[in-house]
Amino acid sequence: MSTDGPCPVMRACGGCEQLGLPYHKQLARKQQAMEDLFRPLFTSAGWDITIDPVVGMGGLAGDGKLPSPRGFRYKATTPFAPGPQGTVRHGLFARGTHRIIDIPGCPVEAPGARDILTRVTEAAEACHIPAYDEDRRRGLLRYAVLRLAWRTDEGLLTLVTAQRDIPHQHALIERLRAIDPRITSIAQNVNPRATNAILGAETRVLAGPPRMRDRLLGCTFEISPGAFYQTNPAQTEVLYQLAIDNMDLQEGDVLLDAYCGSGTIGLCAAQAVHQAGVDIQLIGVERNAQGITDARRNAEINGLEERATFVAEDATAYLRRAAADEEHVDVLVLDPPRAGSTQAFLESGIALGPRRIVYISCNPVTQERDLAVLARGGYRLERFTPVDMFPHTPHVETVALLTRS
């Protein structure tokens, strides 16, 4: 499939609903959406602030000459379903359904990613691994999740199965390892539930190292199969650099990274200022214990273990206790899930009194709600920057800088 034009299945898939729209017009739509959503809050809070132009892939829209982004998603997934005569179907779900549509390729996925997933399907068929039937709740193979590194030649392939035992497992692994040298690790996730969630609770490594490595902003990160890691690494660097610039970290500062995942934002910030001769203390908080394990390893890999402490705890519970104990925090950075933060977290963050709060959001609707709470707590918005992490979709991520009034 040519990647020079719109995808032939874009209407059926629905994943890139704006793919046929010129990129500068996509950015203009996103800019207007942010203006419409946040302008009433800015007015009511008395914030005389201009929303920065959306940072697209390749820069700002400018004169409309930005090329339409391709090949930027370094995570790719395929569902499986039984086909005729014991075959395995794969592809993508049609919009709003669990009906699989065949796709010859995907213009927004990393080069070669969809071909790897196709060959995973062929390997499963050759080893007589049955696909999972959602209606009858029979079969084994549910999904394949492929994550490729951006700046290394490593990759992590995770097979999601309905049960733990895999027939012909050794033969299957041998075939999978022969598909592409970038598949350095193969894992299995077990999800026996009748659910729309892709991953279950149990994950084990079948072959290769337990983690893959990638680099962002000069830091090296190890990513385990269940860890969160951004899908668009090029724009992730843009997003993180904006956040770091807004932190304005000074010698001796305490940076609290809430919802820290595997520590990527906080460690990139600590590394950046350390290279500039500024030492800070980083505290990362994340309720996912595996994420904290990865964060601690990442601190060691980057030589920051003496400057970083990571805590496996719910972010709201940690902040409430820290506020009650009158702990000192200079800069608070948070990157919560789509549901946003909580009233208790925000109130505790206000009680800690950091001079700066940097709020990264993947859901501007919940961020708008949370910024109103921070405004009532005495914080003023100083800068607001949208970032286009997912071209060809309506989604926007944002970086908001607040300071104490």
C-alpha positions in Angstrom: 0.0 0.0 0.0 1.3 3.4 -0.9 1.7 5.8 2.1 1.5 8.9 -0.1 -2.3 9.0 0.0 -5.2 8.3 2.3 -5.5 4.8 3.7 -8.0 2.6 1.6 -9.7 1.4 4.8 -9.8 4.7 6.7 -13.6 4.9 6.6 -14.1 1.4 7.8 -11.3 1.5 10.4 -12.1 4.9 11.9 -8.7 5.2 13.6 -7.6 8.1 11.5 -10.8 9.9 10.7 -9.0 13.1 9.6 -6.4 11.4 7.4 -7.8 12.9 4.2 -7.7 16.4 5.7 -4.6 18.6 5.0 -2.5 18.6 8.1 -2.5 22.4 8.7 -6.3 22.2 8.7 -6.2 19.4 11.3 -4.1 21.6 13.5 -6.4 24.6 13.0 -9.4 22.4 14.1 -7.5 21.4 17.2 -6.5 24.9 18.0 -10.1 26.0 17.8 -11.3 23.1 19.9 -8.8 24.2 22.7 -10.0 27.8 22.4 -13.6 26.8 22.7 -13.0 24.5 25.7 -10.7 26.6 27.8 -11.6 30.2 27.0 -14.6 30.3 29.4 -12.4 29.1 32.3 -9.7 31.6 31.5 -12.3 34.4 31.6 -13.9 33.3 34.8 -10.5 32.8 36.5 -9.2 36.2 35.3 -6.4 34.7 33.3 -5.3 37.0 30.5 -3.5 34.3 28.6 -3.2 33.3 24.9 -3.2 29.6 24.1 0.0 28.7 22.3 -0.3 27.4 18.7 -0.7 23.6 18.5 2.8 22.0 18.1 2.4 19.6 15.2 4.8 17.0 13.9 7.5 19.0 12.2 6.7 22.2 14.0 4.0 24.8 13.9 1.4 24.9 11.0 2.8 28.3 9.8 2.0 28.7 6.1 0.3 25.3 5.8 3.3 23.5 4.3 3.8 20.9 7.0 3.7 17.4 5.4 1.0 15.0 6.5 2.6 12.8 9.2 3.3 9.1 8.5 4.9 6.2 10.3 4.8 7.7 13.8 3.1 5.1 15.9 5.6 2.8 17.4 3.0 0.6 19.0 0.8 -1.6 16.9 -1.9 -4.1 17.8 -3.9 -6.7 16.0 -6.9 -8.7 17.3 -7.4 -12.3 16.2 -10.5 -14.2 15.3 -11.2 -17.7 13.9 -11.2 -17.9 10.1 -12.5 -20.6 7.8 -10.9 -24.1 8.0 -8.8 -23.3 11.1 -7.2 -20.2 9.8 -6.6 -17.1 11.9 -8.0 -13.7 10.9 -6.2 -10.5 11.9 -6.3 -6.8 11.1 -8.2 -4.0 12.9 -11.6 -3.7 14.4 -14.1 -1.9 12.2 -15.3 1.4 13.7 -17.6 0.8 16.8 -17.5 -3.0 16.4 -15.4 -6.1 17.1 -15.6 -7.2 13.4 -12.1 -7.6 12.1 -11.3 -5.9 8.8 -8.3 -6.9 6.8 -5.7 -4.1 6.2 -2.8 -4.4 3.7 -0.8 -1.9 5.8 -1.1 1.1 8.0 0.3 4.4 7.0 0.7 5.8 10.5 2.4 2.8 12.1 6.2 2.4 12.2 7.6 1.0 9.0 7.3 -2.8 8.9 5.1 -3.0 12.0 2.0 -4.3 10.2 4.0 -6.8 8.2 5.4 -8.2 11.4 1.9 -8.7 12.8 0.8 -10.4 9.6 3.7 -12.8 9.9 2.8 -13.4 13.6 -0.6 -14.6 12.3 1.1 -16.9 9.8 3.3 -18.4 12.6 0.2 -19.1 14.7 -1.5 -20.8 11.8 1.6 -22.9 11.0 1.7 -24.0 14.7 -2.0 -24.7 14.8 -2.7 -22.1 17.5 -6.5 -21.5 17.5 -7.7 -17.9 17.6 -10.1 -16.9 20.4 -13.8 -16.8 19.5 -15.4 -13.9 21.5 -18.9 -15.2 21.1 -18.3 -18.8 22.1 -15.4 -18.0 24.5 -13.3 -20.7 23.0 -9.8 -20.7 21.5 -6.6 -19.2 22.7 -5.0 -16.3 20.7 -6.7 -12.9 21.4 -4.3 -10.2 20.4 -0.7 -9.4 19.4 0.8 -6.2 20.7 4.0 -5.0 19.1 6.1 -2.2 20.5 9.2 -1.1 18.5 11.9 1.2 19.9 12.5 4.5 18.2 16.2 5.0 18.8 17.4 1.4 19.2 16.9 -1.8 17.2 14.8 -3.5 19.8 11.2 -4.6 20.0 8.8 -6.3 22.3 6.1 -8.6 21.0 3.3 -9.6 23.5 0.8 -12.4 22.7 -2.4 -12.0 24.6 -4.0 -15.4 25.2 -7.2 -16.6 26.9 -5.3 -19.2 29.0 -1.7 -19.8 30.1 -0.8 -23.0 28.3 0.3 -22.5 24.6 0.4 -25.7 22.5 3.6 -26.1 20.4 5.0 -23.2 22.3 8.7 -23.9 21.5 8.0 -24.1 17.7 5.9 -20.9 17.9 8.6 -19.0 19.6 11.2 -20.1 17.1 9.0 -18.9 14.2 8.3 -15.6 15.9 12.0 -14.9 16.6 12.7 -15.5 12.9 10.3 -12.9 11.7 12.3 -9.7 12.3 15.6 -9.0 14.2 13.9 -6.2 15.9 11.8 -8.7 18.0 14.3 -9.0 20.8 11.7 -10.0 23.5 8.6 -12.1 23.4 6.1 -12.1 26.2 2.7 -13.6 27.0 -0.2 -11.9 28.7 -3.0 -14.0 30.0 -6.5 -12.5 29.8 -9.3 -15.0 30.5 -12.0 -12.4 31.1 -14.9 -11.5 28.9 -13.8 -7.9 28.5 -13.0 -5.2 26.0 -9.7 -4.6 27.8 -6.7 -6.0 25.8 -4.4 -7.0 28.6 -5.0 -9.2 31.7 -3.3 -9.3 35.0 -0.6 -11.9 34.3 2.4 -11.4 32.1 5.5 -13.6 31.6 8.4 -13.4 29.3 8.7 -16.3 26.9 12.0 -15.4 25.1 14.7 -12.8 25.2 15.3 -10.0 27.9 12.4 -9.1 30.2 12.5 -5.5 28.8 13.3 -3.6 25.7 15.3 -0.4 25.6 14.7 2.9 24.0 16.0 6.4 24.3 14.3 9.8 24.9 16.0 13.2 25.3 19.3 11.5 25.9 18.0 9.1 28.6 17.8 5.3 28.2 14.7 3.6 29.3 13.8 -0.1 29.8 10.1 -0.9 29.0 8.5 -4.0 30.4 5.5 -5.6 28.6 2.9 -4.1 30.9 4.5 -0.6 31.3 3.1 2.6 29.9 5.2 4.1 27.2 4.1 6.8 24.7 3.1 5.6 21.3 4.5 8.6 19.3 8.1 9.0 20.5 9.0 12.0 18.3 6.2 14.1 19.8 6.9 12.6 23.2 10.2 14.4 23.2 8.4 17.6 22.2 5.9 17.2 25.0 8.5 16.3 27.6 10.8 19.2 26.6 8.0 21.6 27.0 7.3 20.3 30.4 10.9 20.5 31.5 11.2 24.1 30.2 8.2 25.0 32.2 9.6 23.5 35.4 12.4 26.0 35.5 14.3 23.8 38.0 16.8 25.4 40.3 19.7 24.0 42.4 18.4 21.9 45.3 14.8 21.8 44.1 12.5 18.9 45.0 10.6 17.7 41.9 7.5 15.5 42.6 6.5 13.5 39.6 3.0 12.2 40.2 1.5 9.3 38.1 5.2 8.8 37.1 4.8 5.4 35.3 8.3 4.1 34.6 9.8 7.5 35.5 10.3 8.9 32.0 9.3 12.6 32.6 11.0 13.1 35.9 14.2 11.3 34.9 14.4 13.3 31.6 14.1 16.5 33.7 16.7 15.4 36.3 19.1 14.4 33.5 18.6 17.6 31.6 19.4 19.9 34.6 22.2 17.6 35.8 24.0 18.0 32.5 23.6 21.8 33.0 25.3 21.6 36.4 22.1 21.7 38.5 21.3 19.0 40.9 17.7 18.3 42.1 15.9 15.7 44.1 13.3 13.7 42.2 10.4 11.9 43.9 8.2 9.7 41.6 4.9 8.2 42.7 3.0 5.6 40.8 0.5 3.0 42.1 1.5 0.4 39.5 4.3 -1.6 41.2 5.8 -2.8 37.9 6.1 0.8 36.8 8.0 1.7 39.9 10.3 -1.3 39.4 11.0 -0.1 35.9 11.5 3.5 37.2 14.1 2.4 39.7 16.0 0.4 37.1 15.8 3.4 34.7 17.3 5.7 37.4 20.2 3.3 37.7 20.7 3.0 34.0 21.0 6.7 33.7 23.2 7.2 36.8 20.4 9.1 38.7 19.7 6.6 41.5 21.2 8.9 44.1 19.0 11.8 43.0 15.7 9.8 42.5 13.3 8.1 44.9 10.3 6.1 43.5 7.3 5.2 45.6 4.7 2.5 44.7 1.6 4.2 46.0 -1.6 5.8 44.8 -0.7 9.4 43.9 -3.7 10.9 45.8 -2.9 8.9 49.0 0.8 9.9 48.8 0.0 13.6 48.3 -2.5 13.7 51.1 0.1 12.2 53.5 2.8 14.5 52.2 0.6 17.6 52.7 -0.3 16.4 56.3 3.4 16.0 57.1 4.2 19.4 55.6 6.8 17.9 53.2 8.6 20.4 50.9 8.0 20.3 47.2 9.2 23.0 44.8 7.8 21.8 41.5 4.9 19.3 41.0 4.5 17.7 37.6 1.5 15.4 37.0 0.5 13.4 34.0 -2.7 11.6 35.1 -4.8 9.1 33.1 -7.7 10.2 30.9 -10.0 10.5 33.9 -7.8 13.3 35.2 -6.7 13.9 38.7 -8.9 13.8 41.9 -10.2 16.6 44.1 -8.2 15.2 47.0 -5.0 15.1 45.0 -5.4 18.7 43.8 -6.2 20.0 47.2 -3.2 18.2 48.7 -1.0 19.6 45.9 -2.2 23.1 46.7 -1.5 22.5 50.4 2.1 21.5 49.5 2.5 24.9 47.9 4.9 24.2 45.1 6.0 27.4 43.3 5.2 25.7 40.0 2.7 23.0 38.8 3.2 21.5 35.4 0.1 19.6 34.3 0.4 17.3 31.3 -2.9 16.0 30.0 -4.1 13.4 27.5 -7.7 14.6 28.0 -8.3 18.4 27.9 -11.9 18.0 29.1 -10.8 16.6 32.5 -7.9 19.0 32.6 -10.2 22.0 32.3 -12.1 20.7 35.3 -8.9 20.3 37.3 -7.4 23.6 36.4 -10.5 25.3 37.8 -9.8 23.6 41.2 -6.2 24.8 41.1 -7.4 28.3 40.2 -9.6 28.3 43.3 -6.6 27.2 45.3 -4.6 30.3 44.4 -2.7 29.1 41.3 -2.5 31.1 38.1 -2.1 29.7 34.6 1.0 31.2 32.9 1.3 29.1 29.8 -0.8 26.6 27.9 0.5 24.6 25.0 -1.4 22.0 22.9 0.7 19.2 21.3 -0.4 17.0 18.5 0.5 13.5 19.7 -2.0 11.7 17.4 -2.2 13.3 14.0 -5.3 12.5 11.9 -7.5 12.2 15.0 -9.3 14.8 17.1 -7.1 14.1 20.2 -4.8 16.7 21.7 -2.4 16.6 24.6 -1.6 19.7 26.5 1.0 21.2 28.8 -0.2 23.7 31.4 2.1 25.8 33.6 0.7 27.2 36.8 2.4 29.4 39.4 1.2 30.5 42.9 -0.6 33.8 42.7 
